[in-house]
Amino acid sequence: MKKDMIFFSTEGKGLTSTSANHIANLAKEMVREIETSLAGLTLYSTSVTLIGNKKANTLNEGDDTEALGEVKTKLHTIAKANSLIAWLREAIKAKERLLNEVEELCFSDFIDQQGIQKPERPEMGTALTENAYYASLSLDERNRYYSLEALASVLGKAVHPAGAIANAREQLNERLKNPRTVVGNGRDALIYTYTPTVELSQVDEVYFSVQKEFREIQASLNAIKFDCQKAVKESEIEVETAYADAFAAYQAELTRIQNELSTYKKKKVRDIGNLKIVIPHSLEGIYEEVAHLGKK
């Protein structure tokens, strides 16, 4: 960008791109006309005479010494005009490059150029897990949880329909209903008699006592698990809320910088549009000559 500023004045003096293009076209036409005149330069005259007639008829008059003397001047004029054209065309291109650089300025280049801190996209935090929750408990609390879990497992297994106590109670009930069984026939028949060794009421008392304790232990265990699930859920909500807030702030900052970039581009385009193309001192003479042609 800096190297292109050599073509321009920021003080409002000079040509607009439209005017520069017009002058370049006039200069091009001037060169064409001068080159045409040089191409038609003839340094001799042509005449024709009929055989037997001494009078000659002039067909073309050659250019005189004055025209010959103008050749060098015309060549220099062409060179100056071409220099003016080259200068103006490059200045117009330079202005287009400046505008393109502004239009193509991307977000990352802009923040680097302006020394703006790049917003960091937030990352979702880590919510509390069940393992982390139990790991946060004190020694006694963790031991109580593991003890309740172990006891609930043992008691639950015992009173389960296939459990030891439930199975023994069911078998006792069956033997009370059928205290004898016969195996075999005739004289070989065997009679098995089943005699209870404890009262059914005692068995029921133990069974229901274990079942009651299991429900109580399970309730205590469920309370601990509920506290765990509650803490985990609260942590998840906290993490998600914090991320949503951080992401909203991140988006807002991106939008702010994007708006700043848009404003910057508009100002730069306006400033570049106001730049005027300067005419070097060495080209002022040919410029005046060409500009005068446009006023004829």
C-alpha positions in Angstrom: 0.0 0.0 0.0 2.8 2.5 0.9 4.6 2.1 -2.4 1.4 3.1 -4.3 0.9 6.3 -2.3 3.7 8.0 -4.4 1.0 8.6 -7.1 -1.3 10.5 -4.9 -1.8 13.8 -3.0 -3.8 13.9 0.2 -4.2 17.7 0.0 -6.9 17.6 -2.7 -4.7 18.7 -5.5 -4.5 16.5 -8.6 -6.7 14.5 -10.8 -9.5 12.1 -10.1 -9.3 8.6 -11.7 -12.0 9.7 -14.2 -10.0 12.8 -15.2 -6.8 10.9 -15.3 -8.3 8.3 -17.6 -9.6 11.1 -19.9 -6.2 12.8 -20.1 -4.6 9.4 -20.8 -7.0 8.9 -23.7 -6.3 12.4 -25.1 -2.6 11.8 -24.8 -3.0 8.4 -26.6 -4.9 10.2 -29.4 -2.1 12.9 -29.6 0.5 10.1 -30.0 -1.5 8.5 -32.7 -1.8 11.7 -34.7 1.9 12.5 -34.3 2.9 8.9 -35.3 0.6 9.2 -38.3 2.4 12.4 -39.4 5.8 10.8 -38.9 4.7 7.8 -40.8 3.7 10.1 -43.7 7.1 11.9 -43.7 8.4 12.0 -47.3 11.8 13.6 -47.9 11.4 13.8 -51.7 9.0 15.1 -54.3 7.5 12.9 -57.0 6.8 14.2 -60.5 5.8 12.5 -63.8 6.6 13.4 -67.5 5.0 12.0 -70.6 7.5 10.8 -73.2 8.0 13.5 -75.8 6.7 16.1 -73.4 9.3 18.2 -71.5 6.8 19.6 -69.0 6.8 17.7 -65.7 3.7 17.3 -63.5 4.3 17.2 -59.8 2.5 14.4 -58.0 3.7 14.9 -54.4 5.7 17.5 -52.7 8.3 16.2 -50.3 8.6 17.6 -46.8 11.0 20.5 -46.4 13.8 21.1 -43.9 11.3 22.6 -41.5 9.3 19.4 -41.3 12.5 17.5 -41.0 13.5 19.7 -38.1 10.3 18.9 -36.3 11.0 15.2 -36.3 13.1 15.1 -33.2 10.6 17.4 -31.4 7.7 15.1 -32.3 9.6 12.0 -31.1 10.3 13.7 -27.8 6.6 14.7 -27.6 5.6 11.1 -28.2 8.0 9.9 -25.5 6.6 12.5 -23.0 3.0 11.7 -23.9 3.7 8.0 -23.4 5.3 8.7 -20.1 2.3 10.7 -19.1 0.0 7.8 -20.2 2.1 5.3 -18.3 2.1 7.4 -15.1 -1.7 8.0 -15.2 -2.5 4.3 -16.1 -0.3 3.1 -13.2 -1.8 5.6 -10.9 -5.3 4.4 -11.8 -4.1 0.8 -11.2 -2.6 1.8 -7.9 -5.9 3.3 -6.7 -7.6 0.1 -7.7 -5.0 -2.0 -5.8 -5.6 0.2 -2.7 -9.3 -0.3 -2.9 -8.9 -4.1 -3.5 -6.6 -4.3 -0.5 -9.2 -2.7 1.7 -12.0 -4.9 0.3 -10.0 -8.1 0.8 -8.9 -7.2 4.3 -10.0 -10.2 6.4 -11.0 -10.4 10.0 -7.7 -11.9 11.2 -5.5 -9.5 9.3 -7.6 -6.6 10.6 -7.2 -7.5 14.3 -3.4 -8.1 13.8 -3.1 -4.7 12.0 -5.1 -2.9 14.7 -3.5 -4.8 17.6 -6.9 -6.1 18.8 -6.9 -9.1 21.1 -8.4 -12.0 19.2 -11.5 -13.3 21.1 -11.0 -16.8 22.3 -13.9 -19.2 21.6 -15.0 -20.6 24.9 -15.0 -24.3 25.7 -17.6 -26.2 27.6 -16.5 -26.8 31.2 -16.5 -30.2 32.8 -19.5 -31.0 34.9 -19.4 -33.0 38.1 -19.7 -36.8 37.5 -21.0 -39.4 39.9 -17.5 -40.7 40.5 -16.2 -37.2 41.2 -19.1 -36.6 43.6 -18.5 -39.7 45.6 -14.7 -38.9 45.5 -15.5 -35.6 47.1 -17.2 -37.2 50.2 -15.4 -37.5 53.5 -13.9 -40.8 54.6 -16.8 -41.5 56.9 -19.4 -40.5 54.3 -17.8 -42.7 51.6 -17.4 -45.6 53.9 -21.1 -45.3 55.0 -22.2 -45.3 51.3 -20.1 -48.4 50.5 -21.4 -50.1 53.7 -25.0 -49.4 52.9 -24.5 -50.5 49.3 -23.0 -53.8 50.5 -25.7 -54.4 53.2 -28.5 -53.6 50.8 -27.0 -56.1 48.3 -26.8 -58.9 50.9 -30.3 -58.2 52.4 -31.9 -57.8 49.1 -30.5 -61.0 47.8 -31.7 -62.9 50.9 -35.3 -61.8 50.7 -35.5 -62.1 46.9 -37.8 -64.9 45.7 -34.7 -67.0 44.9 -32.9 -65.8 48.0 -31.8 -68.0 50.9 -34.4 -66.8 53.5 -37.3 -66.5 51.0 -36.5 -70.0 49.7 -36.2 -71.6 53.1 -39.6 -70.0 54.2 -41.3 -71.2 51.0 -40.0 -74.8 51.6 -41.2 -74.7 55.2 -44.7 -73.7 54.1 -44.6 -76.5 51.6 -43.6 -79.1 54.3 -46.3 -77.8 56.6 -48.9 -78.4 53.9 -47.4 -81.8 53.0 -45.5 -83.2 56.1 -45.0 -86.6 54.5 -44.0 -88.0 51.1 -43.9 -91.6 49.9 -41.1 -92.8 47.6 -41.3 -96.2 46.0 -44.1 -98.9 46.0 -45.2 -101.8 48.2 -42.8 -103.2 50.7 -40.0 -101.1 49.2 -41.9 -97.8 49.8 -40.2 -95.2 51.9 -42.1 -92.6 53.9 -40.3 -89.3 54.5 -41.7 -87.2 57.4 -40.8 -83.5 57.7 -40.9 -82.0 61.1 -40.5 -78.2 61.5 -37.6 -77.3 63.8 -38.7 -73.7 64.2 -42.1 -72.1 64.3 -43.4 -70.5 61.1 -44.1 -67.3 63.0 -40.4 -67.2 63.9 -39.4 -67.6 60.3 -41.9 -64.9 59.2 -40.6 -62.6 61.9 -37.0 -63.0 60.6 -38.1 -62.7 57.0 -40.2 -59.6 57.4 -37.5 -58.1 59.7 -34.8 -58.6 57.1 -37.2 -57.3 54.4 -38.0 -54.2 56.5 -34.3 -53.5 57.2 -33.6 -53.9 53.5 -36.2 -51.3 52.6 -34.8 -48.9 55.2 -31.2 -49.4 54.0 -32.4 -49.0 50.4 -34.1 -45.8 51.3 -30.9 -44.4 53.0 -28.9 -45.5 49.9 -31.4 -43.9 47.6 -31.2 -40.7 49.6 -27.4 -40.6 49.1 -27.9 -41.4 45.4 -30.5 -38.7 45.1 -28.1 -36.1 46.6 -25.5 -37.3 44.1 -27.8 -37.0 41.1 -28.9 -33.6 42.3 -25.4 -32.3 42.6 -24.5 -33.7 39.2 -27.5 -32.1 37.6 -26.9 -28.8 39.3 -23.3 -28.9 38.1 -24.4 -29.7 34.5 -26.8 -26.7 34.5 -24.1 -24.5 36.0 -21.5 -25.5 33.4 -24.0 -25.2 30.5 -25.2 -21.7 31.8 -21.6 -20.5 32.1 -20.8 -21.7 28.6 -23.9 -20.1 27.1 -23.0 -16.8 28.8 -19.4 -17.0 27.7 -20.4 -17.9 24.1 -22.8 -15.0 24.0 -20.1 -12.7 25.1 -17.7 -14.2 22.5 -20.3 -13.7 19.7 -20.9 -10.2 20.9 -17.2 -9.4 20.7 -16.9 -10.9 17.3 -19.9 -8.8 16.1 -18.3 -5.7 17.6 -15.0 -6.2 15.9 -16.8 -7.1 12.6 -18.7 -3.9 12.8 -15.5 -2.0 13.5 -13.9 -3.7 10.4 -16.9 -2.7 8.3 -16.6 0.9 9.5 -12.9 0.9 8.9 -13.4 -0.3 5.3 -16.0 2.3 4.5 -13.7 5.1 5.8 -10.7 3.7 3.9 -12.7 3.4 0.7 -13.9 7.0 1.2 -10.3 8.2 1.9 -8.9 6.4 -1.1 -11.7 7.8 -3.3 -10.7 11.3 -2.2 -7.0 10.7 -3.2 -6.0 12.8 -6.2 -3.4 11.7 -8.8 -0.5 14.1 -8.9 1.4 15.0 -12.0 5.2 14.9 -11.6 7.0 18.1 -12.3 8.8 16.6 -15.4 5.4 15.8 -16.9 3.6 19.1 -16.2 4.4 20.5 -19.6 3.1 17.6 -21.6 0.1 17.4 -19.3 -0.8 21.0 -19.9 -0.5 20.5 -23.6 -2.7 17.4 -23.6 -5.2 19.0 -21.2 -5.4 22.0 -23.6 -6.4 19.6 -26.4 -9.4 18.6 -24.4 -10.6 22.2 -24.2 -10.5 22.8 -28.0 
